Amino acid sequence: MPRTIATEDRDRLEALCMLFGVGLVLFTLNPQQPDFTIRMRAQRFPPDMYFVNEFADGLHRLDKDTFNRLFQ
């Protein structure tokens, strides 16, 4: 995100990035020298198995061939 983002929006975005483990990089709007700053590094979390199973069940209902290639 550009450093010109409003403080309130940046704080909200940081909270969402922290919640979902997404990294956040701020930069200046100078194309020749953007001056990147890592505000938050991405985090690795194991997937929530409830949503994995929901996805797999939906895929199985809609496209059994793709399901079989991915899970068998």
N, C-alpha and C positions, 0 to 999 in steps of 0.2 A: 504494500500500500504506500502511496506517497506520504511523506511526512506532513503534508498540508492537511491531512484528515483531521476533522474536529476531535478534540480530546474526548468528548463523550462517545463519539463513534469508535474511536480507537480503543477505549476502555471496554466497550461492549464487544468489539471484535476480538480483543485479547481474551476476554472471558470465554467466548465461544471457541476460540482456538485451544485454550487450555482444556475445556470440557471435552472436545473431540480429538485432541492430540494433533492438531494441524499446526504446522509452523507458520510464523509470521515474520516477514521482512519488511522494513521500512526503507524508503529511499527518497532522495531529493529529486526534483523534476528537471534536473540538468542532464540532457542526453549524453553530453561529452564526459561528465563525471557524476554518475548517479549516486555515489556514496551510500552503498547498501549497509544496513545495520540489522543484525539478527535480533529481533525482539523476543522471539520464543522459538525454540527448536521443536521440531515434530517429535511426538512420542509414539512408541509402539505399544499397542494394547491388544490382548487377545480378543478375537471377535466374540460378541454375545451370541451364545449358541441358540438362543430362542430365535433370533433374527436369521441365523444361518439356516436353521431348520425351516422357518417360514419361507425363505427364499427357495430352498431345495424342494419343498412341497409344491410351491407355485410353479417352479420350473418343470417338475414332474407332470403336473396337470396340463401344462401348456405345450411342452415339447419333450416328449419321452426320449427321442433320439439324442438330443443334446444332453439331457439328464444322464443317460446311460454312458455317453462318452466322458462326461466329467466325473461321475461318481462310481463307475464300475470298472 
